[in-house]
Every structure is written in structure tokens, then in C-alpha cells.
């Protein structure tokens, strides 16, 4: 009896994962480093440039205004020109702007460059979400997206450790430590953008690193999945941009991102307040919440794929994250402060993988490019609101307790929207 032909599903998935995810992970790590390095630079900039909390909060948040305005056009450009060219353009331009952050002297220069950094980076994250939908079927996507999104947590681990040491370079070659931080974390993005042109493959049919049979099998599998039409699939751009479901997911993501950056942009200062440590040790201690998040978010994404359940894998981590924020309000013990921050980071970060499977499961083609970008745009307005909310509460109430309570309430309330999916 002739042997049955081997099912290539496992080998193709493994080979595709090995080829794409580590590289995309590295790119997103650089992107997130360039977003959050301002939180560590501020430990010196507030004294060196006399930047108070209000200046810092506006500069940290205005990134997301530029990001939001250009998100949909950028993602549509990626859909038209291909991921290889457009992601390379994004990375090179944001690397240049990020490096130029070392030249700022005034608040207005700070605001301008942070805004331009948002414009330059617009389209990167939703573009990758769209790109991965070309390569991985829906049933495997939460795990894959979680593996990719762990770059945000690992960037926090690396960024915290690296930033602490770069700040110690203060005075070398006549530059402040915060200037070295921007230079050392900006230049690699330019180099990585050039590498994208060489290493990234736009579509499965162009994957010469797969055998012909593997390539044919993957193309056919993804063609069948994308060809499926039903009452809940959207393939028209206009329909996606006016869909109540898209706007509801955008509102949910706003609540997640508000808490995500509300705590992330202030994490070093929160730790400095309850620990009383110097900048180096504060930076190193800041790595622990991110390390916890990196582990938990992969576990949550893997379990979501195995169970096929998405909504509770967003809701339960969100509520656990809110509990972590509230623990910081209720305790006066430094160890429990740190445990609360670890729980908050693990919960908030762990929503990302299952969340992004939701729109990519029912948006197709041009609608996917525009709809995913719109959800990310609405969500990232929370990146502006979160840090600014914390600054306002800190100014008016003299600490972080009210701000953390507000972030927790918004996260718990907003996450209930996932139950409507």
C-alpha cells in the first residue's frame, strides 16, 4: 500500500515561525525601545533641561497624536506597496528622528520631535498584524501574536537595564547620559530598516526559503481561509471604517493602551518614589515587571489558541492587571508595590495576543488594512491620555495613588466591551 503523503502543516508552521517571528520580534523590540526610552531619559532630563512633569507628560503623549493621524494612511500604503518596502521606510525614518532626540534643548523641540517620531512609526504595529495574517491561520494566531508582542515586554527588560547603564555615560565625549541613550537606541533602527529590505518576504508565494510543495500548501491554505465569506466578514474599506464593531474594539483597545502607557511611561518614577534608589538601580528594578509580563503573555496566548477562546483571555488578564494597579494603592510595603507592578504589567500585556486575533478573524483585504489601523489609532490615543492623566493626578494630589486607581477603573470597565464580541 503506498504511503500517504505527509501533511506539511507542522513543518511549514515551524519553518515560517522560525523565519519571521524572531526578526519581527527584534524590529518591534527596537520600536518599543524608541517609545519608552523617554521614561528613563526623563530621570536626567528633568534636571538637565528643567523639564517638569507637565512638559514630560505632553512630550510623552504627543507621540501618539502624530501616530494616530498617520496610522490609517500608512497601513494602506503598506497594503499597496508591500511590507518589505514600507516597514523599511518606517524603521529608517523613526531611527533618524529618535537619534535626533539627543539634540533637543527646549520643550518645543521636545514636542516636535516626539510628534515626528509618532508620524514616522505610524503603521508599524498594525502593519505587522496585517502581515502576519498573510502567513498564519486564525487558529494559530493568538500564540504567534503573543510571541511577537512579547517584544514590548522584553524591550522593557532590555531598555530598563541598558538605559540604566547608558545614563551612567554622562559626560563622555561631552554628552549627557540621556543623549547617549537616544543615540545608542536610535541608530540600530536605521540599520535594521536596511536589513528589512534584504530579509523580509512580502507574501507566501515569494517565500523561496520554503520548498515548492510547502509553499504551494501554505498559499492554498491561506487562500482558502481568506476566501471564506459570511455575514460577519468585512472586505470593503468603507464598511470597515464605519463598522460599530471596529469602533467598539477601538474603544476597548483605548482602555488597554491608556493603562499600558499610563503606567509604562511613569514606571521608573513610581519605583523611584517607593524605593528611594538611585537611577541605575531604579532602571534595573524596572525590568522585573516587564520580565513577568513576557512570560505570562506567551502562556495566555498559547492557552487561548489551545482552547479556541478569545474573550475571557482578554477580560481576565485585564482585571488581574487592574488588581495589580490597585495593590500599589493599598500597600505601603515596597515588596508589595513591586509585586503589584509585576501583576499589573503581566495582566495588561497579556491581553494583546488574544485581542488582536479578534479583528484579524473577520476583516479581509483592504478592510483589514484600514480597520486594524483604525482600531490601533483609537487605542493609541490612550497612549496620549494615559501619561497625561497620571501627570494631572500627580500634580493635583501629590502622588500616584489617584492616578493608578483611575487607570484600574478604566481598564476594568472598558474590558467588559470584549463580552460583546
BAVEXTI-832621 format. One record per residue: z, x, y of N, C-alpha, C in turn. Coordinates in steps of 0.02 Angstrom, whole numbers, plus 32768, in hexadecimal, padded with zeros to 4 digits. Atoms other than C-alpha are relative to their C-alpha. Layout:
// BAVEXTI-832621
ZXYZXYZXY...
This chain:
// BAVEXTI-832621
8000802B7FC48000800080008000802D803E80027FD57FC47FD0804D80A9803E7FF6802A7FC480027FD5805F8078811C7FF27FD7803F800680267FC3807D800481AD7FFB802F803C80037FD57FC5804D804E82558043800280237FBF7FF67FE080E3809482AF80027FDB80437FF580217FC08127802B833D8015803680347FF27FC97FD2812280A383D280337FEF80367FD580177FC9819E803E843C8037803380117FC87FD37FF3823180B484267FEA8042801D80167FBE7FEA81D18156843C7FE37FFD8047801D80067FBD8171811684D480367FF780357FC9800B7FD0820F80D8852A80268041800C7FDC7FC17FF88269817C85087FD880328029802A7FCF7FDD81D781E585437FF77FED8049800880177FBA81BD817B85E08040800A80277FBF7FF77FDF8277817F8607800C804980117FF67FB87FF4827F823C85F47FD3801A803780307FE87FCE81E58254866080107FE780467FFA801E7FBD820F81DE86F080478000801B7FBD800E7FE582CA81BC86FE8022803E801C7FDE7FC67FE1830F826E87177FE18013804480207FEE7FC1828D8291879F800F7FCE80377FF280347FCE82A481EA87F7804B800180137FB87FF87FF48360820087E5800C803680347FF87FC87FD2835382A7883F7FE87FED8046801980147FBF82EA825B88CB80317FD180237FD080307FE2836681CC88E68041802380127FC57FD97FEF83F5824988E27FF780208044800D7FE17FBF83A482A5897480017FCB8037800280357FCE8387820089CE80477FEA80127FBC80177FF1843B81CA89BD802A803680217FDE7FC97FDE847B827589EE7FF17FFF804B801480017FBA841882678A90801C7FC380247FE1803A7FE1846681BC8AAE804A800B800E7FB77FFE7FFB851D81E58A90801B8042801C7FE57FC07FE88528829A8ACD801F7FF980457FE3800B7FBF855082548B78804B7FF17FFB7FBA8010800885F782168B33802A803F7FFA7FDC7FC08004862A82CA8B0C7FF68029803F800C7FDC7FC285D883168BA6802E7FE880387FD6801D7FCC864082A08C118046801F80027FBE7FDF800086DE82FD8BDB80028038803380037FCC7FCD86A383898C507FE07FE78041802680157FC5862B832F8CC6802C7FDB80327FD680267FD186B382C08D108024802E80307FE07FCF7FD38706835D8D577FCC802C802380327FD37FE4866D83CB8D717FD77FDF8036802A80247FD1860683468DCC80247FC780237FD880367FE2869282D08DFF7FE37FBB7FEF801980408017864982428D98803B7FD77FE67FCB802B801686CA81B88D8A7FE97FD07FC9800F802F803786D2812D8D087FC67FD280118035802F7FEC865F80B98D6B7FBC80227FFD803F7FDA800285D8813F8D7E7FEB800C7FB8800F7FF3804685E4816D8CC77FE87FC17FDC8011803E802385DF80B88C8B7FB97FE88013804280157FEA8545808F8CF47FCA802E7FE480317FD0801C84EB812E8CBD7FF87FF87FB6800480098048851681128C077FDA7FC07FEF801F8041800F84DD805D8C0E7FBA7FF880188042800B7FE38441806C8C797FC980197FD1802F7FED803583ED80C48BE77FE17FC37FDF80168039802683E2801B8B937FD67FD08029802C80287FD6838F7FC88C287FB880187FF980437FE4800B82FB803E8C1D7FE87FF57FB98011800A804782FF802F8B607FE87FB97FF4800F8046800C82FB7F718B657FBD7FED8020803E80127FDE826D7F618BE47FC280177FDB803C7FE3801E81F77FCF8B817FFF7FFB7FB47FFB80048048822B7FA28AD07FC57FDD7FDF80368026801F81AA7F1D8AA77FBC8022800B80417FDD7FF881137F778AF87FFB803F7FD480027FC38028814480178A9E7FF67FF17FB680088010804781537FC489F47FBB7FE47FF080448018800980AD7F6A8A0A7FCE803B8000802A7FC47FFF806080148A35800480257FBD7FF87FDF804180A9805C89947FD77FDA7FCB802680298030805D7FCB89327FB5800D800780487FF67FF47FB37FED89827FEA80487FF080167FBB80067FAD80AC8983801B80247FC27FE37FE1803B801680D188E980408025800E7FBE7FE27FF880C3811788CD7FFD804A800F80027FB77FF9809081CE88C47FF680148049800F7FEE7FBA804581D9897380367FE6802F7FD3801E7FCF80BD816389C98047801A7FFB7FBD7FE58007816081A4898180028048801980037FBC7FE48129825589AC80037FFD804C7FFE80087FB7810A821B8A6080467FEF80187FBC80157FED81B481C88A67802F803C7FFE7FD07FCA8009821182608A267FF680398033800E7FC97FD181BB82E18A9480167FEC80467FED80157FBC81D5827A8B32804B7FF980087FB880067FF7828B82538B10802280457FFC7FE47FBD800382AD83098AE27FFC8023804380097FE27FBE826883418B8A80337FE280327FD280207FD182CF82C18BEB804880137FF17FBC7FEF8013836D82E68B898012804780157FF47FBA7FEC835D83A18BA980098004804C7FFB7FFF7FB68345837E8C6480437FE580187FBE80187FED83F0832A8C64802D803A80167FD97FC57FED843583DB8C757FF98010804A800E7FF07FBA83EF83DF8D2880217FD180317FE580327FD1844C834A8D718039801C802A7FCA7FED7FD284BE83618E0780207FC380217FE8803A7FDC84D282B28E4F7FFF7FC27FD48002803D802784F582038E0C7FBA7FE17FFC8042801E8001844681C98E3E7FD180257FD180277FDA803083F582558DDA80157FED7FB87FE480158041846682258D497FE47FBC7FEC80198043800E8432816E8D537FB580027FEF80497FFE8009837881988D617FEE801D7FBC80127FE080408373820D8CCB80177FD67FC57FE9802B803683DA81978C5F7FD07FC57FF88031803780048361810A8C8B7FC080187FE0803D7FE5801D82CB81788C63800880117FB67FF37FF38047831C81AB8BBF7FF87FC07FD7800980408022832380F38B8F7FB77FEC7FFB8048800F8001826C80DC8BC07FDD802A7FCB80217FD2802F823A81748B59800F7FED7FB87FEC800D8045829A813F8ABE7FEE7FB97FE9800F80468012826680878AC47FCD7FFC7FC8802E800A80388213804F8A24800E802A7FC37FF57FD4803A825980D689B380217FDB7FC67FDB8020803682DA8074894F7FDA7FC47FE380268038801E82787FCF893D7FBF80167FE1803D7FE6801E81DD8036891B800C801A7FBA7FF07FE78043823280898887800F7FC57FD17FF3803B802982707FDF88497FBE7FE17FEA80428019801181BC7FA188507FDD802E7FCF80217FCE802A817C8041880180197FFD7FB87FE38003804381F38035876D7FEB7FC17FDB8017803D802181B77F83874C7FBA80097FE280407FF1801E810D7FD08723800880217FBB7FF77FD4803A8158803B869880317FE57FCB7FCC8016802F81EC7FE0864980047FB47FFF7FFC8049800581F47F2D860780447FE780177FC5801E7FE382757EB5864A803E80097FD57FC67FFC802D82E67EBE85AF8024804380037FE37FBE7FFD83057F7885CC80128016804780017FE97FBB830C7F7986888045800C801F7FBD7FF67FE283C77F6986B0801A80467FF17FEA7FBD801383EE800886507FDA80348027802A7FCF7FDC835C8065869F80128001804A7FEF80037FB983878028874E8045801D800D7FBC7FE47FF8843E805687347FFD804C7FFB80077FB78005840C810586FB7FE3801D8040801D7FE97FC083A08117879680327FFB80397FD3800C7FC7842180CC880C804080297FFC7FC67FD3800284AB814087CC7FF8803A802F800B7FCB7FCF845A81BB8843802A7FF5803E7FD6800E7FC584BB816288CE8046801A7FF47FBC7FE9800F855F818988768002804B7FF880017FB78009852F823988407FF68024804380097FE37FBD84F4825B88F28043800380247FBE7FFE7FE285A3822D8929802A80397FE47FDB7FC9801F85ED82A888AB7FE88043801B801D7FC17FE88575833588DB80098007804B7FFB7FFD7FB78575830889938046800F80177FBA7FF37FEC86328307899C801180497FF67FF07FBA800F864283B189487FD88030802C802C7FD47FDA85AC8402899D80107FFD804B7FF280077FB885D583BC8A498040802380147FC27FDD7FF0868583FF8A417FF6804A8009800C7FB97FFB864684AF8A247FD18011803B802D7FF47FC885B884A18AA480267FFC80437FD880047FC38637846D8B2880278041800C7FDC7FC07FFA869085128B047FD38038801B802E7FCE7FE585F385708B407FFF8001804C7FFB80057FB78626854A8BF27FFF8045802180057FC17FDC85F085D88C657FCD80307FE580317FD3801D8575862C8BEF7FBC7FF78023804080017FDB84D386598C4D80047FD5803F7FF680257FC2851D86028CE47FFC7FB47FF880058047800C851485578C9280437FE47FE97FC480238017859F84D98C767FF87FEC7FB780038014804685CB84A48BC57FD97FC07FF78024803F8007858783F58BE37FB5800A800880487FF17FF984E084418C197FE4801D7FBF80157FE6804184D584A58B787FFA7FC87FCC80018038802F84F984048B1A7FBD7FDB8004803F80247FF8846183AB8B627FC4802B7FEB80377FD4801283EF84428B4A7FFB80087FB47FFF7FF38047842484668A977FF17FC27FD6800C803D8026841683AF8A627FBF7FDD8016803F801D7FE9837483898AC37FC380247FE5803A7FDA801582FF84168A937FEA7FF27FB78016800F8045830283F089D67FD77FC07FFA8027803E800382BC834289FA7FB6800D801080467FEE7FF0822083908A487FDF80207FC3801B7FE0803B820783FE89AF7FF47FCE7FC88007803380348224836B893A7FC57FD2800D8039802A7FEE81A3830489997FBE80217FEB803C7FDC80168121838A89777FFA7FFF7FB38000800280498155838B88BF7FE97FBC7FE5801580438015813782CE88B57FB47FFD7FF7804980018004807D82EB88D57FE7801F7FBF80137FDD803E80778359883B80197FDC7FC27FDE8016803D80EE830387C380007FB57FF27FF98048800B80EB824787DD7FBD7FE17FEA803A80248019807281D5877F80037FB880197FFF80427FE28041813287D380087FC77FCE80038039802F801D80C0873E7FFF80197FB880027FEB8047803080C5867F7FBC80177FE880437FED80177F7380CF86687FED80478016800E7FBC7FE97F77817786C4802E80347FDF7FCC7FD5801D800381C186597FE3802D7FCA801C7FD380317FAF82558606803580247FD77FC97FE48027805B828B85C780147FD27FC57FFB802A803B805281F9854B7FC2800A7FD5803B7FFC802B7FE081FE84B47FD57FC2800E802B803B7FF47F49818884BD801C7FC07FE27FE6803D80207F9A810F8442803F7FE780247FC480147FDB8040811184A07FED7FE18043801580197FBF7FE880F785457FE27FBA7FF9801E8042800B7F838065850080357FCC7FF17FCB802F8011801D801584B680297FEC803D7FD8800F7FC58081802385597FD97FD68031802980277FD17FF27FE385C47FFA7FB77FEA8007804480197FDB7F4D855380417FDA80047FC080227FFC80947F26854C80107FEA80487FF280127FBB80A77F2B86097FCE7FCD801B803180327FEA80057ECA862180147FBB7FE97FEB8040801B80467E4085B1803C7FE480277FC580187FDB80EC7E38860D7FEE7FEA8046801380127FBC809D7E3686BA7FD07FC48002802F80388001801C7DB5868280237FBE7FF57FDB803E800E80A27D37865380087FDA80417FF6802B7FC680A37CA786CD80287FC37FEC7FD8803C800C811D7C1786D980147FE480437FEC80227FC2816C7BA58758802D802B802C7FD37FD87FD781E77C2A878F7FE480458012801F7FC17FEC816F7CBD87A27FDC7FF78043802080017FBE81317CE588527FD1803C800580307FC97FFB80947D4C886E7FDF80038045801D80017FBD80627D1C89218032801B80337FD37FE17FD080AA7D8489B080217FCD802E7FE480327FD280C07CF18A2780357FD67FDE7FCF80288025811A7C8C89A2804180277FF67FC57FD6800A81907D1E897F8029800680407FDC7FF57FC181BB7D3A8A3680217FC1801A7FE1803E7FEA81E67C838A4F802A7FDF7FC97FDB801B8039823E7C6989A8804B7FFF800F7FB780067FF982F17C2889B48023802F7FD07FE17FD4803183177C8C891880018049801880027FBC7FE582E07D2F896A8034800880377FD07FFB7FC983487D0C8A0580487FFB7FE77FBD8005801C83DE7CDB899B801580437FE17FF17FBE801C83D47D80893C800A803380377FF67FD37FC783C17DDA89E280457FF8801F7FBC800C7FE584627D888A208035801D7FD27FD27FE3803184BC7DB989808000804C800780047FB77FFB847D7E6B8991801E801980427FDF7FF07FC084B67E6C8A48804B80097FF67FB87FFC800C85687E4C8A0D8013803D7FD77FF37FC58028855E7ED5898B7FF9803F802A800D7FC47FD885137F558A028032800880397FCE7FFD7FCB858D7F288A8E803F80237FE87FC47FE0801B861F7F588A1F7FF080477FE880177FBF801A85BC7FE989D280038036803780017FCF7FCA85A080418A78803E7FFB802E7FC380077FD986397FFA8ACE803680307FE97FD07FD0801B86A480628A5A7FE280467FFC801F7FBE800B862680EE8A397FFD802B803E80077FDA7FC2860A81218AEE80448015801D7FBD7FF07FE686C681268B0E802C80207FCB7FD77FE88038870081698A658026804180117FD97FC37FF0872C821A8AA180397FF480317FCB800C7FD0878F81D78B3480387FD57FE37FCC8027802287EA81578AC7802C802F7FD67FDB7FD1802A881B81E28A4E80298030802C7FDC7FD27FD3884C82568ADD803F7FDE801C7FC780237FE288BF81D08B25803A7FFB7FCF7FC78009802E892481AF8A86801580417FDF7FEE7FC18023891F82628A42801A8035802F7FEC7FCC7FD0893482CC8AE07FE480447FEF801D7FBF801588C883558A907FCE8019803380327FE47FD4885083CB8AE77FBB7FE87FEB8043801B800B879483A98AEF7FE380147FBC801B7FEA8040876884118A55801D7FD67FC77FE18025803687E683BA89E47FF17FB58004801580477FF887BB830F8A2C7FBB7FF67FE280448005801B8704832E8A01800080037FB47FFD7FFA8048872F83648950801F7FC17FE07FDF803C801A87A382CE89357FD17FC48005803080377FF78718825B89747FD07FFA7FC5802F8002803886B4828888D980197FD27FC87FE580258039872A822B88627FE97FB77FFD801B8044800486FA817888927FB77FFD7FEA80477FFF8012864181A588837FF780127FB680057FED8046865C81F887DA80127FC67FD37FED803C802686B5815D87987FC77FCD8001803780307FF9862880F087DA7FC580137FD4803A7FEA802685A2815A878580087FEF7FB67FF4800E804785F3814186DA7FFE7FB47FF37FF98048800D861B808786EA7FBE7FDB800A803E80257FF38573805187327FCE80077FC6802D7FF8803A85138098869C80197FD47FC67FE4802A80358589804086237FF07FB6800E800D80457FEF85747F9C86807FB67FEE7FF78047800C800884B67FAA86847FEB7FFE7FB780107FFF804784AD7FD685CB80187FC07FDE7FE6803D801E851C7F43859C7FD87FC38016802980377FE784B47ECF860A7FBF7FFA7FD8803E8001802684157F0085AD800D7FE97FB87FF28012804684657EF0850180117FB67FF97FEC8047800384AD7E4485287FCA7FD2801C803280297FDF84177E08858E801B7FD780397FDF80267FCB84927DC5860F7FFF8028804180067FDD7FC0847D7DEF86C880357FE980337FD8801B7FC984E57D7B87378048801A7FFE7FBA7FEB800585947DA586F68006804C800780007FB77FF885657E5E86F57FF9801580497FFD7FF57FB885527E4E87B180427FE5801B7FC580217FE485E27DD687D3804180237FEF7FC07FE28014866E7E27876F800A804580207FF67FC07FDD86517EDA87B1800D7FF7804B7FF5800C7FB886477E94886380497FEC800D7FBA80157FF786F17E408850803180397FF17FD67FC6800D873C7EDC88027FFE8031803B80067FD67FC586F97F3F8896802A7FE680397FD7801E7FCB874B7EC5890D804A800B7FF27FB97FF3801287F07ED888AE8013804880117FF27FBB7FEF87E27F9488C5800B8009804B7FF77FFD7FB787CE7F7D898280447FE480137FBF801F7FEF88667F0B8987803B802A7FE97FCB7FD3801688CD7F8789238011803480347FF47FD07FCA88B7800189B380297FE180387FDA80237FCC89017F7E8A2780487FF67FEB7FBE8015801989967F5389B9802D803B7FEE7FD87FC8801789CF80028988800D803280397FF17FCA7FD18A21808F89E9800280447FDC7FFE7FC380298A16810E895B7FBC80217FFE80427FDF8000898A8190896B7FDA7FFB7FBE8022800480408965818C88B07FDF7FBC7FF6801D80428008894A80D088B27FCA7FF28034803880027FD188E180E089507FC1801B7FE0803A7FE1801F886E815488F07FE77FD67FC58014802B8037886E80E488567FDB7FC2801A802280397FE28840805188C57FBA8010801780427FEB7FEA87AF80B189107FD1800B7FC480297FF6803C877280E288617FEB7FBD7FE3801180428019877A802C88287FCD7FDD802D802E801F7FD087227FF188C77FBA801D7FF780427FE080078695807088B47FE07FED7FBD801C801080428680804E87F97FE67FB87FFE80148046800186787F9288137FC27FF4802A8038800D7FD286027F9188A97FC080217FE6803B7FDD8018858B801488637FE47FE07FC08016801B804085857FBF87B87FD87FC080068028803C7FF785367F2388007FB58010800580457FF07FEC84957F81882A7FCD7FF77FC8803180058036843E7F8F87807FF07FB87FED800E8046801184527ED987497FE37FD8803A801A80257FC684327E9A87FA7FB48008800680467FF47FF383877EEB88097FD27FEB7FC8802B801E8034834B7EA487637FEE7FB98013800B80477FF083567DF687B17FBE7FF480248040800E7FDF82C77DFC88317FC4801D7FDB803A7FE28022825A7E7087C87FEC7FD97FC180118028803A825F7DF1873A7FD37FC480108029803B7FEF82067D66879B7FD2800A803C80317FF07FCC81A57DBD88267FC9802B7FE280397FDD801D80F87DFE87FE7FD2801B803880337FE57FD580777E6E88538014800980497FF37FFA7FB8806E7E65891180407FDD80147FC280247FF280FC7DE78910803C802A7FEE7FC97FD3801381697E6688B7800B803580367FFB7FCD7FCB81427EEB893A80237FE4803E7FE3801D7FC4816B7E7889CB80447FE17FF57FC18022800D81F77E13897B803A80307FF47FCB7FCE800C825A7EA8893B8011802480407FF37FE07FC082457EFC89E480287FD3802E7FDB802F7FD682847E5F8A3D80497FFC7FEA7FBC8001801A831D7E5589CD8026803F80157FE07FC17FEE83427F0C89EC800A8005804B7FF87FFF7FB783257EF78AA8803B7FD780167FC8802B7FEE839D7E658AB6804280217FEA7FC37FE08019841B7EC28A4B8016803A802A7FEE7FC37FDC84127F628AAD80157FF380487FDF80117FC184407F078B4D804B80067FF87FBA7FF5800E84E97F108AF98014804880097FF27FBA7FF384DA7FCC8B09800E800D80497FEF7FFB7FB984DF7FB38BC580417FDC800D7FC680297FF185627F2A8BC58040801D7FE37FC47FE7802185DB7F7C8B4A8025803680267FDE7FCB7FDA860180208BA480187FE880447FED80177FBE86057FC68C4B803C7FD17FFD7FC6802C800A867D7F418C0A804080297FF67FC67FD5800B86F27FC98BCD8016802180417FEF7FE07FC086EA80218C7780237FCF802E7FE180327FD587137F818CD480477FF07FEA7FBD800F801A87A67F588C63802F803B800A7FD77FC47FF887E5800C8C6A8017800780497FEF7FFB7FB987DF80098D2980337FCC80167FD580377FE988347F618D3F80427FFB7FDA7FC38009802888B47F6A8CB2802080437FEC7FE07FC0800988D580258CA98001801B7FB980027FE7804488A980428BF37FC77FE07FD9803680198029883980148B6180117FC17FD97FEB8038802B889D7F868B117FD97FC0800D8024803E7FEF884C7EF58B6E7FB780067FEC80467FF58011879F7F3F8B567FF47FFB7FB480088002804987B67F588A9A800B7FB97FE57FF58046801487FA7EA68A897FC37FD6800F803C80257FEE87637E628AE57FC680107FD180357FEC802E86EB7EC68A78800A7FDF7FBC7FF1801E804187427E8589DB7FF07FB58000800D80487FFC87387DCF8A137FB67FF080028049800B7FFB86807DDB8A417FDF800E7FBD801D7FEF804186577E2F899B800E7FCB7FCC7FED8033803186B67DAF89337FDA7FBE800D8021803F7FF0866A7D1B898F7FB580057FF580487FF8800685B87D5D89977FE880067FB980157FF5804585B37D8E88E07FFA7FBF7FD980058041802285C87CD788AF7FB87FE58002804680157FFC85127CBF88E47FD880107FC180257FED803D84DC7D14884380037FC97FCC7FFA8036803085177C7B87E37FC87FCC80088037802E7FF584857C1A882F7FBF80197FE1803D7FE5801F84077C8B87D87FF37FE17FBB
